[in-house]
Amino acid sequence: MAVESFTTKKHGAMTKGGVIGDRTLIVVYNNGRVPRIPAVPRMVLVRPSQVHQNRLKLEAPEMDSIEFNVPITGQVATFQLYEKTMSGIDCGDEVAAWLTKFMKVDSARLIFHAPNLPTRESSMFAKFGHLGVYSKKLNLVFQYASPFNMISQASIDDLNKKLDDKRNVTARNFRPNIVIDGCAAYAEDNWRRIRIGTAEFLFVRHCTRCLVTTVDPETGIRDPAQTTLKTLRSYRSSKPEEKELCGNAPKLSVEFLAIKEGNVSVGDKVYVEE
């Protein structure tokens, strides 16, 4: 969901009103499993937009749009995410039926992480401090590894030069919080502390990339040849000493945490402090 501005919190970006935030909504099956985009690629075609503080609108091809209030209280659902038990508020039967129909699955519930619910503590990088990553605990919601992800448009443009025109990608393939313009390609790799708007960010790690990048966000079709990943591996592979941390995944974009809460808006300058 594109927004003109957001407020930073330790666990991620929050939209106007402070109720709905980045990665605070998740689709869960009735058995408690979370569907993955490579397995259900048409999920990327769902377009959310914020009507007001806690009201969302969902749109998707060949579907009537649906509006609903994101519940702050209500029925609590539990599910497994990244080997931990998570909880959230069920958004109700109407939106569940809408998602189930569009995703073409047996059941799909939309779960919201209300502001009063506990965040998830992650220490997945605790033993990798010697590699330069942030090794202390992180507060997360439904993100995999870090609260914020940033990429420069120049890095995306450089990748596209190496791809066939039919396989060109956009920022949406990489799902960042912030797209930065006006710097050199991969300049963000070297940023350790930055300031944007009234918020400050500290480097966590370079983001490793998975099969989600091979799903076209405009068509919901997965590239069976994995062209994006194979191209990235040709010039953005991890170093041998990073094998345990990164596996065989290539790296593109940078993950950060907010060390000073503040507001970030489209058009804000980026100040590299370190």
C-alpha positions as CSV (number, residue, x, y, z in Angstrom):
1,M,0.0,0.0,0.0
2,A,1.5,3.3,-1.1
3,V,1.3,6.2,1.3
4,E,2.5,9.8,1.2
5,S,3.9,9.7,4.8
6,F,4.2,7.4,7.8
7,T,5.4,7.5,11.4
8,T,8.2,5.2,12.5
9,K,7.9,3.0,15.5
10,K,10.4,0.4,16.8
11,H,8.4,-2.4,15.2
12,G,7.8,-0.7,11.8
13,A,5.9,2.0,9.9
14,M,2.5,3.2,11.0
15,T,0.0,5.1,8.8
16,K,-1.9,8.2,9.7
17,G,-4.0,7.6,12.8
18,G,-1.5,5.1,14.3
19,V,-3.8,2.0,13.9
20,I,-2.8,0.4,10.7
21,G,0.9,-0.2,10.0
22,D,3.3,-2.0,7.7
23,R,3.0,-5.8,8.0
24,T,0.2,-5.6,10.5
25,L,-2.2,-7.6,8.4
26,I,-1.7,-11.2,7.4
27,V,-3.7,-13.9,5.6
28,V,-4.0,-17.2,7.6
29,Y,-5.7,-20.5,6.6
30,N,-8.1,-22.1,9.0
31,N,-5.4,-24.7,10.0
32,G,-3.2,-21.9,11.3
33,R,-0.8,-22.0,8.3
34,V,0.3,-18.8,6.5
35,P,0.1,-18.9,2.7
36,R,3.3,-17.9,0.9
37,I,3.3,-15.7,-2.2
38,P,5.2,-18.2,-4.4
39,A,2.6,-20.8,-3.7
40,V,-0.4,-18.4,-4.2
41,P,1.1,-15.7,-6.4
42,R,-2.3,-14.0,-7.2
43,M,-2.2,-12.6,-3.7
44,V,0.0,-9.8,-5.0
45,L,-2.9,-8.6,-7.1
46,V,-4.9,-7.5,-4.0
47,R,-4.6,-3.7,-3.7
48,P,-5.3,-2.3,-0.3
49,S,-5.9,1.4,0.4
50,Q,-6.7,3.3,3.5
51,V,-10.1,5.0,3.5
52,H,-9.5,6.6,6.9
53,Q,-7.9,5.8,10.2
54,N,-8.9,2.2,10.6
55,R,-11.0,1.6,7.5
56,L,-9.5,-0.3,4.5
57,K,-10.5,-0.9,1.0
58,L,-9.4,-4.0,-0.9
59,E,-9.5,-4.3,-4.7
60,A,-8.5,-7.1,-7.0
61,P,-9.1,-8.1,-10.7
62,E,-12.6,-9.5,-11.5
63,M,-13.8,-8.8,-7.9
64,D,-16.0,-6.1,-6.5
65,S,-14.1,-4.0,-4.0
66,I,-14.7,-4.4,-0.3
67,E,-14.4,-1.9,2.5
68,F,-14.2,-2.9,6.2
69,N,-13.2,-1.5,9.6
70,V,-10.0,-3.1,10.9
71,P,-11.0,-4.3,14.4
72,I,-9.1,-3.1,17.4
73,T,-10.7,-5.7,19.6
74,G,-12.5,-8.9,18.9
75,Q,-11.9,-12.6,18.3
76,V,-8.2,-13.4,18.8
77,A,-6.7,-15.9,16.3
78,T,-3.4,-17.7,16.8
79,F,-1.1,-19.0,14.1
80,Q,2.5,-20.1,13.4
81,L,4.8,-17.6,11.8
82,Y,8.6,-18.1,11.5
83,E,8.5,-20.9,14.1
84,K,6.7,-18.7,16.7
85,T,3.1,-18.5,17.8
86,M,1.5,-15.2,16.9
87,S,-1.8,-13.7,17.6
88,G,-4.1,-11.1,16.0
89,I,-7.7,-10.0,15.6
90,D,-9.8,-11.7,13.0
91,C,-11.2,-9.1,10.5
92,G,-14.5,-11.0,10.1
93,D,-16.4,-13.3,7.8
94,E,-17.1,-10.9,4.9
95,V,-13.5,-10.1,4.1
96,A,-12.6,-13.7,4.7
97,A,-15.1,-14.8,2.1
98,W,-13.8,-12.2,-0.3
99,L,-10.2,-13.4,0.1
100,T,-11.1,-17.0,-0.1
101,K,-12.9,-16.4,-3.4
102,F,-10.2,-14.4,-5.0
103,M,-7.3,-16.6,-3.8
104,K,-9.2,-19.7,-4.9
105,V,-8.5,-21.6,-1.7
106,D,-10.6,-23.5,0.8
107,S,-10.4,-20.8,3.5
108,A,-8.5,-17.6,4.1
109,R,-8.9,-15.3,7.1
110,L,-7.4,-11.8,7.4
111,I,-5.7,-11.2,10.7
112,F,-4.8,-7.8,12.1
113,H,-2.1,-7.1,14.7
114,A,-3.8,-4.5,16.9
115,P,-1.6,-1.9,18.6
116,N,-2.4,-3.3,22.0
117,L,-1.0,-6.8,21.1
118,P,2.6,-7.8,22.0
119,T,5.2,-7.5,19.2
120,R,7.5,-10.4,18.3
121,E,11.0,-10.4,19.6
122,S,13.6,-11.7,17.1
123,S,17.2,-12.6,17.9
124,M,17.9,-14.3,14.6
125,F,21.1,-12.3,13.9
126,A,22.5,-12.6,17.5
127,K,25.5,-14.8,16.5
128,F,26.4,-12.8,13.3
129,G,27.6,-9.6,14.8
130,H,31.1,-10.3,13.5
131,L,29.7,-10.0,10.0
132,G,28.6,-6.4,10.7
133,V,24.9,-7.1,11.1
134,Y,22.8,-5.8,14.0
135,S,23.0,-8.6,16.6
136,K,20.6,-7.3,19.3
137,K,17.0,-8.1,19.7
138,L,14.5,-6.6,17.3
139,N,10.8,-5.8,17.8
140,L,8.7,-7.0,14.9
141,V,5.1,-7.7,13.9
142,F,4.6,-9.9,10.9
143,Q,7.9,-9.0,9.1
144,Y,10.5,-11.7,8.6
145,A,13.6,-10.1,9.8
146,S,13.6,-6.3,10.3
147,P,11.2,-3.4,10.8
148,F,12.2,-1.3,7.7
149,N,13.5,-2.1,4.2
150,M,14.9,0.5,1.8
151,I,16.1,0.3,-1.8
152,S,17.4,2.9,-4.3
153,Q,15.7,3.4,-7.7
154,A,19.2,3.3,-9.2
155,S,19.8,-0.2,-7.9
156,I,16.5,-1.3,-9.5
157,D,17.4,0.4,-12.8
158,D,20.8,-1.3,-12.8
159,L,19.2,-4.7,-12.3
160,N,16.8,-4.0,-15.2
161,K,19.8,-3.3,-17.5
162,K,20.8,-6.9,-16.9
163,L,17.3,-8.3,-17.4
164,D,15.4,-8.9,-20.6
165,D,12.8,-6.1,-21.2
166,K,10.0,-8.6,-20.7
167,R,11.3,-9.4,-17.2
168,N,11.9,-5.9,-16.0
169,V,11.1,-5.3,-12.3
170,T,9.9,-2.5,-10.2
171,A,10.2,-1.6,-6.5
172,R,7.0,-3.7,-5.9
173,N,8.9,-6.9,-6.7
174,F,11.0,-6.2,-3.5
175,R,8.3,-4.7,-1.2
176,P,10.4,-2.0,0.5
177,N,9.1,0.6,2.9
178,I,11.1,3.4,1.2
179,V,12.4,3.9,-2.3
180,I,15.3,6.3,-2.5
181,D,16.1,8.4,-5.6
182,G,19.1,10.5,-6.5
183,C,21.9,8.3,-5.3
184,A,24.2,5.9,-7.2
185,A,23.2,2.2,-7.6
186,Y,23.8,0.2,-4.5
187,A,25.0,3.3,-2.5
188,E,22.5,2.1,0.2
189,D,24.7,-0.9,0.8
190,N,27.2,1.3,2.6
191,W,24.8,3.3,4.8
192,R,25.0,2.5,8.5
193,R,23.1,5.4,10.1
194,I,20.7,7.7,8.2
195,R,18.2,10.4,8.8
196,I,15.0,10.9,6.8
197,G,12.5,13.5,7.8
198,T,12.5,13.5,11.6
199,A,13.3,9.8,11.9
200,E,16.7,8.1,12.3
201,F,17.6,4.6,11.2
202,L,20.4,2.1,12.0
203,F,21.6,-0.6,9.7
204,V,20.5,-4.1,10.4
205,R,21.6,-6.2,7.4
206,H,21.6,-6.5,3.6
207,C,18.3,-8.1,2.6
208,T,18.5,-11.6,1.0
209,R,16.1,-12.3,-1.8
210,C,13.7,-15.2,-2.4
211,L,11.2,-16.5,-4.9
212,V,8.7,-13.7,-4.2
213,T,10.9,-11.5,-6.5
214,T,10.0,-13.8,-9.4
215,V,6.3,-13.0,-9.1
216,D,5.1,-10.2,-11.5
217,P,3.2,-7.8,-9.3
218,E,1.1,-6.6,-12.2
219,T,-0.1,-10.1,-13.4
220,G,0.3,-12.3,-10.4
221,I,2.3,-14.8,-12.5
222,R,5.4,-16.5,-11.3
223,D,8.4,-16.7,-13.6
224,P,9.3,-20.5,-13.7
225,A,12.8,-19.6,-15.0
226,Q,13.5,-17.5,-11.9
227,T,15.1,-14.9,-14.1
228,T,15.3,-12.2,-11.4
229,L,17.0,-14.5,-8.8
230,K,19.4,-16.0,-11.3
231,T,20.4,-12.6,-12.5
232,L,20.9,-11.3,-9.0
233,R,23.0,-14.4,-8.1
234,S,25.3,-13.5,-11.1
235,Y,26.5,-10.3,-9.4
236,R,24.9,-10.0,-5.9
237,S,25.8,-13.3,-4.3
238,S,26.8,-13.5,-0.6
239,K,30.4,-13.8,0.4
240,P,31.6,-17.3,1.4
241,E,31.9,-16.3,5.1
242,E,28.2,-15.2,5.0
243,K,27.0,-18.7,4.0
244,E,25.3,-19.5,7.3
245,L,23.7,-16.1,7.4
246,C,22.5,-15.8,3.8
247,G,22.5,-19.3,2.4
248,N,22.5,-19.2,-1.4
249,A,20.3,-16.1,-1.6
250,P,21.5,-13.0,-3.4
251,K,21.3,-9.6,-1.7
252,L,19.4,-6.5,-2.8
253,S,18.1,-3.6,-0.6
254,V,19.0,-2.9,3.0
255,E,17.1,-3.4,6.3
256,F,17.1,-0.9,9.1
257,L,15.6,-0.3,12.5
258,A,14.3,3.1,13.8
259,I,16.5,4.5,16.5
260,K,14.6,7.7,16.7
261,E,10.9,7.8,16.0
262,G,9.6,10.4,13.6
263,N,7.8,11.2,10.4
264,V,8.9,10.2,6.9
265,S,7.2,11.8,3.8
266,V,7.6,11.5,0.1
267,G,10.2,14.0,-1.0
268,D,12.2,14.0,2.2
269,K,15.9,14.2,1.8
270,V,18.1,11.3,3.0
271,Y,21.1,12.3,5.2
272,V,23.8,9.7,5.6
273,E,25.2,10.2,9.1
274,E,27.6,7.2,9.0
